[in-house]
Amino acid sequence: MTPVNIVNAVNKDAAIETARRVLDAEAESIIKMKDRLGENFMRAVCLAAECKGKIVVIGLGKSGIICQKIAATFSSTGTPAVFLHAADALHGDCGILTPEDLAIAVSKSGETAEIIGVLEVVKRLSLSIIALSGNPASTLSSYADVCLDVSVTEEAGPLGLAPTSSTTAALAMGDALAMALMEYRKFGRDDFASVHPAGSLGKKLLRVADLMRDGDRIPRILPDAEMSGVIYEMSRKGLGMTTVLDARNMLMGVISDGDLRRLLEKSPDPLRFTAEQVMSQNPKTIGSDELASAALAKMEAMKITSLVVVDEARLVTGVIHIHDLWRTGLF
């Protein structure tokens, strides 16, 4: 039996060269679209921003698969969107459309019969239409309020037939529209986290305020507290430390398990000390609005397990422990 590597060696160089040409062709199709952005594109952004309902992305075949990704991108960046399969739409699924929606139709030729049939219904409902078409002079384009040109010079691949460059261009234009809308609406980190509550993307945007111990869960004692009370508070709150606060809730210092060990090593009578005499002054702190990932980086760099959370006036608002970060499953 002939070894596989010998058989493949004959066509190896040709296959790699084909793959390179495909990537070059698809990259070129995206780069060329940059010059087509302008007032027309901004009209599409404004139509999407003014939509009071949802965005319905309509397509068929390979373009339909691209439409699913475009709809998902809109939804994940704060704009409700759904995919509508053009063939299914003609058999009852047009019921998903409401007068407050916006339609985005995707077709390379702009002449796909099923899509044109759906747009007849869309027009009767007086919905605005954005077209992503490879033919700006097509029937689809004539139905649209705005047509975004996603035409390509050629499809990538040996035969130039399989949808490759054209679907890449449509996907990239959909992403560009969604990201421009995101910027137009000032959709920020907190907004993004709110629509990704269970995913790793949302977890990366978690704030210290989302994970910190606050209220009665904060270990705290007064500076004149006896060490027996300090040990009791540390054991009760289970964080291996306690804050030392004045009467105004201002941070004076921190006592950790390490501080207790050092005290036991140097004193035969550790209980005769007060919290103020044992505490570490100028403890490491963090703001509640900082990212949880920043808190973890700070703890790891300083080889500590807790950070005191303070506001601008240095009032204590919480404590975040390294276990609180690990429990998210992200770190």
GIMOFEN-V290439 format. One record per residue. N is the residue number from 1. SS is DSSP state (H for helix, E for strand, L for the rest). OMEGA is omega in degrees with one decimal (* if undefined). NEAR is the number of other ideal C-beta (glycine too) atoms within 8 Angstrom. Layout:
# GIMOFEN-V290439
n-><N:N>
ss-><SS:SS>
omega-><OMEGA:OMEGA>
near-><NEAR:NEAR>
This chain:
# GIMOFEN-V290439
n-><1:2:3:4:5:6:7:8:9:10:11:12:13:14:15:16:17:18:19:20:21:22:23:24:25:26:27:28:29:30:31:32:33:34:35:36:37:38:39:40:41:42:43:44:45:46:47:48:49:50:51:52:53:54:55:56:57:58:59:60:61:62:63:64:65:66:67:68:69:70:71:72:73:74:75:76:77:78:79:80:81:82:83:84:85:86:87:88:89:90:91:92:93:94:95:96:97:98:99:100:101:102:103:104:105:106:107:108:109:110:111:112:113:114:115:116:117:118:119:120:121:122:123:124:125:126:127:128:129:130:131:132:133:134:135:136:137:138:139:140:141:142:143:144:145:146:147:148:149:150:151:152:153:154:155:156:157:158:159:160:161:162:163:164:165:166:167:168:169:170:171:172:173:174:175:176:177:178:179:180:181:182:183:184:185:186:187:188:189:190:191:192:193:194:195:196:197:198:199:200:201:202:203:204:205:206:207:208:209:210:211:212:213:214:215:216:217:218:219:220:221:222:223:224:225:226:227:228:229:230:231:232:233:234:235:236:237:238:239:240:241:242:243:244:245:246:247:248:249:250:251:252:253:254:255:256:257:258:259:260:261:262:263:264:265:266:267:268:269:270:271:272:273:274:275:276:277:278:279:280:281:282:283:284:285:286:287:288:289:290:291:292:293:294:295:296:297:298:299:300:301:302:303:304:305:306:307:308:309:310:311:312:313:314:315:316:317:318:319:320:321:322:323:324:325:326:327:328:329:330:331>
ss-><L:L:L:H:H:H:H:H:H:H:H:H:H:H:H:H:H:H:H:H:H:H:H:H:H:H:H:H:H:H:H:H:H:H:H:H:L:L:H:H:H:H:H:H:H:H:H:H:H:H:L:L:L:L:E:E:E:E:E:L:H:H:H:H:H:H:H:H:H:H:H:H:H:H:H:H:L:L:L:L:E:E:E:E:E:H:H:H:H:L:L:L:H:H:H:H:L:L:L:L:L:E:E:E:E:E:E:L:L:L:L:L:H:H:H:H:H:H:H:H:H:H:H:H:L:L:L:E:E:E:E:E:E:L:L:L:L:L:H:H:H:H:H:L:L:E:E:E:E:L:L:L:L:L:L:L:L:L:L:L:L:L:L:L:H:H:H:H:H:H:H:H:H:H:H:H:H:H:H:H:H:H:H:H:L:L:L:L:H:H:H:H:H:H:L:L:L:L:L:H:H:H:H:H:L:L:E:H:H:H:H:L:E:L:H:H:H:L:L:E:E:E:L:L:L:E:H:H:H:H:H:H:H:H:H:H:H:L:L:L:E:E:E:E:E:L:L:L:L:E:E:E:E:E:E:E:H:H:H:H:H:H:H:H:H:H:L:L:L:H:H:H:L:E:H:H:H:H:L:E:E:L:L:L:E:E:L:L:L:L:E:H:H:H:H:H:H:H:H:H:H:H:L:L:L:E:E:E:E:E:L:L:L:L:E:E:E:E:E:E:E:H:H:H:H:H:L:L:L:L:L>
omega-><-179.0:179.2:-177.5:-176.3:177.4:178.4:-176.5:-175.9:-178.5:-174.8:-175.2:-176.8:-179.6:-179.6:179.8:179.1:176.3:179.7:178.1:179.3:178.1:-179.5:178.0:-178.0:-178.6:177.7:179.5:-179.3:178.4:-177.3:-178.7:-178.5:180.0:-178.5:-179.1:-179.4:-179.2:-177.5:-179.5:178.7:-179.9:174.1:178.1:178.1:-179.3:177.4:179.0:-179.6:-177.8:-177.6:-179.1:178.4:179.7:174.0:179.5:-176.2:-170.3:178.8:-177.1:176.5:-179.6:176.6:178.3:177.3:176.4:179.2:178.9:179.0:179.4:179.0:179.8:179.4:176.6:-177.3:-177.2:177.8:168.5:179.4:-179.1:-177.7:177.8:174.5:176.4:178.3:-172.2:-179.9:178.1:-179.3:-179.2:179.3:171.5:-174.6:173.6:178.0:178.9:-176.6:173.9:-177.1:-178.1:-176.6:172.9:179.8:169.4:-178.5:-176.3:178.0:178.9:-177.2:-175.1:-177.8:-178.8:-170.8:-177.5:-180.0:178.0:178.3:178.2:-177.8:173.2:177.9:-179.6:179.6:179.7:177.8:179.1:175.7:171.5:-176.2:170.2:178.9:168.1:-172.1:174.4:-179.8:-177.9:179.7:-174.8:175.4:177.8:-179.2:-179.8:177.1:-168.4:170.5:176.8:175.5:176.2:-175.1:177.9:-179.1:178.3:-179.9:-179.8:171.6:177.4:177.4:-174.8:-176.8:-178.8:-175.7:-176.4:178.0:-179.5:178.5:-176.4:178.9:176.2:179.7:179.2:179.0:-179.8:178.6:176.2:176.9:180.0:179.7:-179.2:-179.2:176.7:177.3:177.2:178.3:-178.9:-179.3:-177.3:177.6:-170.7:-177.0:-178.2:177.7:-179.2:179.9:-176.4:178.7:174.6:-171.6:-174.7:-175.7:-179.1:178.1:178.6:-179.7:178.4:-178.9:177.0:177.5:175.7:-179.6:-178.9:-171.3:-173.0:171.7:179.8:178.2:-177.5:179.7:178.4:174.0:-176.0:173.7:178.1:-176.1:-179.1:-179.6:176.5:-175.8:176.5:177.4:177.3:-178.5:179.5:-179.5:179.2:179.2:-177.0:-176.2:170.7:179.1:-179.1:179.4:171.0:173.6:172.6:-173.4:173.4:-175.3:-179.3:-177.8:177.6:-177.5:175.8:-177.8:-179.4:171.6:-178.3:173.6:179.1:177.1:179.0:179.1:179.7:177.9:179.5:-178.9:-172.9:-176.0:175.9:-178.7:-174.4:-175.9:-179.6:-178.3:173.0:-179.6:-177.3:-179.0:-174.9:-170.7:170.6:-179.9:-179.3:179.8:179.4:-177.2:177.2:178.1:-177.2:-178.6:-179.6:179.8:177.4:178.4:177.0:177.4:179.8:-179.9:-179.8:179.0:-178.1:-179.4:-177.0:179.3:176.0:-175.9:-178.5:172.3:175.1:-178.8:-177.3:174.8:-175.9:179.4:-178.1:170.4:-177.4:178.9:179.9:174.1:175.8:-177.4:-177.9:177.1:177.2:178.9:-179.9:-177.5:177.9:-178.2:-178.6:-172.8:*>
near-><2:5:6:6:6:8:8:8:7:6:7:8:6:7:8:8:8:10:8:8:9:11:9:8:15:12:8:10:14:11:7:10:14:7:5:10:7:6:5:10:13:8:10:12:12:9:13:14:9:6:13:4:9:11:15:14:18:16:16:11:7:7:15:13:10:14:16:10:10:19:13:9:11:15:11:7:13:8:13:8:13:11:13:15:10:15:8:9:15:9:6:6:9:10:5:8:12:8:7:6:13:14:15:15:18:16:17:12:9:15:10:12:6:11:14:12:11:15:14:8:11:13:10:6:10:5:11:8:15:17:16:12:20:12:12:9:5:12:8:18:13:6:12:12:7:11:11:14:9:13:8:12:7:7:12:11:10:4:5:7:5:6:9:12:14:13:13:11:15:15:11:10:12:17:10:11:15:13:9:10:14:10:8:9:9:5:9:6:6:8:9:14:11:8:11:11:7:4:7:6:8:14:11:9:12:13:12:18:9:7:11:13:11:8:4:3:7:12:12:9:14:9:12:6:12:8:14:7:10:14:9:8:13:15:7:7:11:5:11:9:13:14:15:16:12:8:5:5:7:10:14:10:14:14:15:11:8:6:12:13:8:8:12:8:6:5:9:3:5:10:7:6:10:10:19:10:6:12:13:9:6:4:10:8:10:14:9:12:6:10:10:15:10:10:14:11:8:11:14:7:6:7:5:8:8:14:13:14:16:11:8:3:5:9:10:15:9:13:16:15:11:9:7:11:15:8:6:11:6:9:7>
